[in-house]
Amino acid sequence: MIIDRNHVKNTFAEYVSHYNEKDEKVKLKIDHTYRVAELCDTIARSVKLSEKDIDLAWLCGMLHDIGRFEQIKNYGTFIDAESVDHALYGAKILFDDGKIGDYLGQPSDELCDFLRKVISCHSAYRVPKEYDERTRMFANILRDADKIDILKVNVEVPLEEIYNVTTEELMNAEVTKEVMDSFGEGNAILRSLKKTPVDHVVGHISLVYELVYQISVKIVQEQGYLDKLMNFPSYNPRTRKQFEELRGMMQSYIARVRLQLRQPDVLTVHRFWMNKIH
């Protein structure tokens, strides 16, 4: 199937026009969607996919957060644990409610099944083990693109707006022991471990551990948002000390990754202490 990018963009714009685009949360996700789609394009090109597959990766980026708009409308939050799994919600809207037809006309059942799998796992802790190699690859491309842009969002958008907390709550909160321990093990932070507002900040920093493609790590380094997020200006002396520890752990990880980045024939980032990809 040929993907008409202009038609997809126009369809997306028409869909989100039914929401309050002046709402900062809505605007945030509209802008995020376009950036993630372009990042998917960039990552797909870095691994030398065909033009058709590059378009398909871009499409996954355009569709991945469809569930966010109904989530904010119905629940007033982007925190899935307090509302609904936005990735699964988006898959329902697209494939159960039939919205995918607005974007692609009459896509095959095979294509719909593929897109559902990629979109529904983009915010999951891991890509399901049962996915075939091709589906896993597209899922990882989307997940990397989403993670890269989440770092940007967390720097450029007030964290109070993202997490629905006051400045006092955010700037005085401490990182819980469970989150510190998980970060130290080189893990992305499970949603169930996040108890305080600043746990969410650490959770987003930890997404760097999950990046799969070398180009993704390069983009993160070039953008500089990771460094800004790791220099979180807490009012709490204990939290500032915790972030010193977090910076040291992440800097050690990035240094190890840099060694591998010198190998131009390697496209994916090796997990140095846990085999999380294969």
FIKEMAR-962756 format. One record per residue (C-alpha): residue in three letters; z, x, y negated. Coordinates in nm, 2 decimals, always signed. Last residue first. Layout:
! FIKEMAR-962756
  rest      c3      c1      c2
   Ala       Z       X       Y
...
//
This chain:
! FIKEMAR-962756
  rest      c3      c1      c2
   His   +2.18   +1.74   +1.01
   Ile   +2.31   +1.68   +0.65
   Lys   +2.68   +1.71   +0.65
   Asn   +2.74   +2.03   +0.84
   Met   +3.07   +2.14   +0.68
   Trp   +3.19   +2.47   +0.53
   Phe   +2.88   +2.61   +0.36
   Arg   +2.66   +2.30   +0.36
   His   +2.31   +2.45   +0.31
   Val   +2.11   +2.32   +0.02
   Thr   +1.76   +2.20   +0.11
   Leu   +1.42   +2.34   +0.03
   Val   +1.44   +2.70   +0.17
   Asp   +1.12   +2.90   +0.12
   Pro   +1.22   +3.02   -0.23
   Gln   +1.54   +3.20   -0.11
   Arg   +1.72   +3.29   -0.43
   Leu   +1.86   +2.94   -0.43
   Gln   +2.07   +3.04   -0.12
   Leu   +2.28   +3.28   -0.32
   Arg   +2.31   +3.02   -0.59
   Val   +2.47   +2.78   -0.35
   Arg   +2.76   +3.02   -0.29
   Ala   +2.82   +3.05   -0.66
   Ile   +2.80   +2.67   -0.69
   Tyr   +3.08   +2.63   -0.43
   Ser   +3.30   +2.89   -0.60
   Gln   +3.24   +2.72   -0.94
   Met   +3.34   +2.39   -0.78
   Met   +3.67   +2.52   -0.65
   Gly   +3.76   +2.70   -0.97
   Arg   +3.67   +2.40   -1.18
   Leu   +3.89   +2.18   -0.96
   Glu   +4.19   +2.42   -1.00
   Glu   +4.16   +2.42   -1.38
   Phe   +4.12   +2.04   -1.36
   Gln   +4.45   +2.02   -1.19
   Lys   +4.61   +2.22   -1.47
   Arg   +4.47   +1.99   -1.73
   Thr   +4.61   +1.70   -1.53
   Arg   +4.96   +1.85   -1.53
   Pro   +4.94   +1.90   -1.91
   Asn   +4.84   +1.54   -1.97
   Tyr   +4.63   +1.47   -2.28
   Ser   +4.32   +1.53   -2.07
   Pro   +4.01   +1.70   -2.21
   Phe   +3.78   +1.69   -1.91
   Asn   +3.62   +2.03   -1.89
   Met   +3.48   +1.96   -1.54
   Leu   +3.26   +1.68   -1.70
   Lys   +3.11   +1.93   -1.95
   Asp   +3.03   +2.18   -1.68
   Leu   +2.87   +1.92   -1.47
   Tyr   +2.66   +1.79   -1.76
   Gly   +2.50   +2.13   -1.81
   Gln   +2.14   +2.00   -1.77
   Glu   +2.01   +2.33   -1.63
   Gln   +2.27   +2.36   -1.35
   Val   +2.23   +2.00   -1.25
   Ile   +1.85   +2.04   -1.24
   Lys   +1.88   +2.35   -1.03
   Val   +2.11   +2.18   -0.78
   Ser   +1.86   +1.89   -0.75
   Ile   +1.57   +2.13   -0.71
   Gln   +1.75   +2.28   -0.41
   Tyr   +1.76   +1.95   -0.23
   Val   +2.06   +1.79   -0.05
   Leu   +2.32   +1.72   -0.32
   Glu   +2.64   +1.60   -0.15
   Tyr   +2.88   +1.86   -0.29
   Val   +2.76   +1.77   -0.64
   Leu   +2.90   +1.42   -0.58
   Ser   +3.25   +1.58   -0.62
   Ile   +3.21   +1.57   -1.00
   His   +3.18   +1.19   -0.98
   Gly   +3.49   +1.15   -0.77
   Val   +3.68   +1.38   -1.01
   Val   +3.60   +1.14   -1.29
   His   +3.69   +0.84   -1.07
   Asp   +4.03   +1.00   -0.99
   Val   +4.08   +1.02   -1.37
   Pro   +4.11   +0.64   -1.38
   Thr   +4.38   +0.64   -1.11
   Lys   +4.38   +0.53   -0.74
   Lys   +4.07   +0.67   -0.59
   Leu   +4.12   +0.74   -0.22
   Ser   +3.95   +0.42   -0.10
   Arg   +3.63   +0.51   -0.28
   Leu   +3.60   +0.82   -0.07
   Ile   +3.57   +1.15   -0.27
   Ala   +3.27   +1.37   -0.19
   Asn   +3.40   +1.65   +0.03
   Gly   +3.43   +2.02   -0.02
   Glu   +3.77   +2.05   +0.15
   Gly   +3.93   +2.11   -0.19
   Phe   +3.79   +1.79   -0.32
   Ser   +3.96   +1.60   -0.04
   Asp   +4.29   +1.76   -0.12
   Met   +4.27   +1.69   -0.49
   Val   +4.17   +1.33   -0.42
   Glu   +4.46   +1.28   -0.17
   Lys   +4.70   +1.44   -0.42
   Thr   +4.62   +1.19   -0.70
   Val   +4.46   +1.32   -1.02
   Glu   +4.68   +1.23   -1.31
   Ala   +4.63   +0.97   -1.58
   Asn   +4.72   +1.04   -1.95
   Met   +4.36   +1.05   -2.09
   Leu   +4.23   +0.76   -1.90
   Glu   +4.52   +0.52   -1.96
   Glu   +4.54   +0.61   -2.32
   Thr   +4.17   +0.58   -2.37
   Thr   +4.18   +0.23   -2.23
   Val   +4.02   +0.14   -1.90
   Asn   +3.71   -0.05   -1.78
   Tyr   +3.58   +0.25   -1.58
   Ile   +3.24   +0.29   -1.74
   Glu   +3.33   +0.18   -2.09
   Glu   +3.65   +0.39   -2.09
   Leu   +3.43   +0.68   -1.97
   Pro   +3.24   +0.67   -2.30
   Val   +2.87   +0.72   -2.21
   Glu   +2.71   +1.06   -2.26
   Val   +2.92   +1.26   -2.02
   Asn   +2.96   +1.02   -1.73
   Val   +2.60   +0.90   -1.77
   Lys   +2.47   +1.26   -1.73
   Leu   +2.67   +1.32   -1.42
   Ile   +2.55   +0.98   -1.28
   Asp   +2.20   +1.11   -1.34
   Ile   +2.22   +1.39   -1.09
   Lys   +2.39   +1.16   -0.83
   Asp   +2.12   +0.90   -0.85
   Ala   +1.84   +1.15   -0.81
   Asp   +2.02   +1.31   -0.51
   Arg   +2.08   +0.97   -0.35
   Leu   +1.71   +0.87   -0.40
   Ile   +1.58   +1.19   -0.24
   Asn   +1.84   +1.17   +0.04
   Ala   +1.73   +0.81   +0.12
   Phe   +1.37   +0.92   +0.12
   Met   +1.44   +1.20   +0.37
   Arg   +1.66   +0.98   +0.59
   Thr   +1.38   +0.73   +0.61
   Arg   +1.14   +1.00   +0.72
   Glu   +1.38   +1.15   +0.97
   Asp   +1.48   +0.83   +1.14
   Tyr   +1.79   +0.65   +1.04
   Glu   +2.05   +0.62   +1.31
   Lys   +2.30   +0.85   +1.15
   Pro   +2.35   +0.63   +0.85
   Val   +2.32   +0.82   +0.52
   Arg   +2.67   +0.91   +0.42
   Tyr   +2.94   +0.78   +0.18
   Ala   +2.72   +0.49   +0.08
   Ser   +2.58   +0.47   -0.27
   His   +2.21   +0.49   -0.18
   Cys   +2.26   +0.33   +0.15
   Ser   +2.12   -0.02   +0.08
   Ile   +1.82   +0.12   -0.11
   Val   +1.68   +0.34   +0.16
   Lys   +1.74   +0.09   +0.44
   Arg   +1.60   -0.20   +0.25
   Leu   +1.29   +0.00   +0.15
   Phe   +1.21   +0.09   +0.51
   Asp   +1.26   -0.27   +0.63
   Cys   +1.04   -0.40   +0.35
   Leu   +0.77   -0.15   +0.43
   Glu   +0.77   -0.25   +0.80
   Asp   +0.78   -0.62   +0.71
   Ser   +0.46   -0.56   +0.51
   Pro   +0.45   -0.60   +0.14
   Gln   +0.31   -0.92   -0.01
   Gly   +0.30   -0.88   -0.38
   Leu   +0.47   -0.55   -0.45
   Tyr   +0.70   -0.60   -0.75
   Asp   +0.74   -0.98   -0.76
   Gly   +0.73   -0.99   -0.39
   Ile   +1.05   -0.77   -0.37
   Lys   +1.23   -1.06   -0.54
   Gly   +1.24   -1.25   -0.21
   Asp   +1.60   -1.37   -0.20
   Asp   +1.67   -1.19   +0.13
   Phe   +1.46   -0.88   +0.05
   Leu   +1.52   -0.80   -0.32
   Ile   +1.83   -0.99   -0.40
   Lys   +2.00   -0.90   -0.07
   Ala   +1.90   -0.53   -0.10
   Gly   +2.06   -0.53   -0.45
   Tyr   +2.38   -0.67   -0.32
   Leu   +2.38   -0.41   -0.05
   Ala   +2.35   -0.14   -0.31
   His   +2.60   -0.31   -0.55
   Asp   +2.88   -0.33   -0.29
   Val   +3.08   -0.61   -0.45
   Ser   +3.37   -0.65   -0.69
   Glu   +3.68   -0.44   -0.73
   Ala   +3.58   -0.17   -0.47
   Asp   +3.23   -0.17   -0.62
   Ile   +3.35   -0.06   -0.96
   Phe   +3.06   -0.15   -1.19
   Thr   +3.27   -0.43   -1.36
   Gly   +3.23   -0.77   -1.52
   Tyr   +3.22   -0.95   -1.19
   Asn   +2.94   -1.21   -1.21
   Lys   +2.72   -1.06   -1.48
   Ile   +2.81   -0.70   -1.41
   Gln   +2.73   -0.74   -1.04
   Glu   +2.42   -0.94   -1.11
   Phe   +2.29   -0.65   -1.32
   Arg   +2.40   -0.39   -1.08
   Gly   +2.22   -0.53   -0.78
   Ile   +1.88   -0.41   -0.90
   Asp   +2.02   -0.06   -0.89
   His   +1.78   +0.10   -0.63
   Leu   +1.46   -0.07   -0.73
   Met   +1.31   +0.18   -0.98
   Gly   +1.44   +0.48   -0.79
   Cys   +1.29   +0.35   -0.46
   Leu   +0.96   +0.30   -0.65
   Trp   +0.96   +0.67   -0.75
   Ala   +1.00   +0.77   -0.39
   Leu   +0.71   +0.55   -0.29
   Asp   +0.50   +0.69   -0.57
   Ile   +0.58   +1.04   -0.44
   Asp   +0.49   +0.92   -0.09
   Lys   +0.15   +0.80   -0.21
   Glu   +0.09   +1.13   -0.40
   Ser   +0.17   +1.32   -0.08
   Leu   +0.51   +1.50   -0.05
   Lys   +0.54   +1.87   -0.16
   Val   +0.91   +1.91   -0.14
   Ser   +0.94   +1.97   -0.51
   Arg   +0.71   +1.67   -0.57
   Ala   +0.96   +1.44   -0.41
   Ile   +1.24   +1.58   -0.62
   Thr   +1.05   +1.53   -0.94
   Asp   +0.94   +1.17   -0.86
   Cys   +1.29   +1.08   -0.75
   Leu   +1.41   +1.22   -1.09
   Glu   +1.16   +1.00   -1.27
   Ala   +1.29   +0.69   -1.08
   Val   +1.65   +0.80   -1.16
   Arg   +1.57   +0.82   -1.53
   Tyr   +1.41   +0.47   -1.54
   Thr   +1.71   +0.32   -1.36
   His   +1.97   +0.49   -1.57
   Asp   +1.82   +0.35   -1.89
   Ile   +1.84   -0.01   -1.75
   Lys   +2.18   +0.07   -1.61
   Leu   +2.33   +0.18   -1.94
   Lys   +2.16   -0.10   -2.13
   Val   +2.35   -0.35   -1.90
   Lys   +2.68   -0.18   -1.95
   Glu   +2.63   -0.15   -2.33
   Asp   +2.56   -0.52   -2.36
   Lys   +2.27   -0.55   -2.60
   Glu   +2.04   -0.60   -2.30
   Asn   +2.22   -0.93   -2.23
   Tyr   +2.06   -1.02   -1.90
   His   +1.74   -1.23   -1.84
   Ser   +1.53   -0.94   -1.99
   Val   +1.64   -0.74   -1.69
   Tyr   +1.38   -0.91   -1.46
   Glu   +1.10   -0.89   -1.72
   Ala   +1.16   -0.52   -1.77
   Phe   +1.16   -0.47   -1.39
   Thr   +0.83   -0.66   -1.35
   Asn   +0.67   -0.46   -1.63
   Lys   +0.79   -0.13   -1.48
   Val   +0.66   -0.23   -1.13
   His   +0.32   -0.34   -1.28
   Asn   +0.29   -0.01   -1.47
   Arg   +0.37   +0.18   -1.15
   Asp   +0.11   +0.01   -0.94
   Ile   +0.20   +0.11   -0.59
   Ile   -0.09   +0.13   -0.35
   Met   +0.00   +0.00   +0.00
//
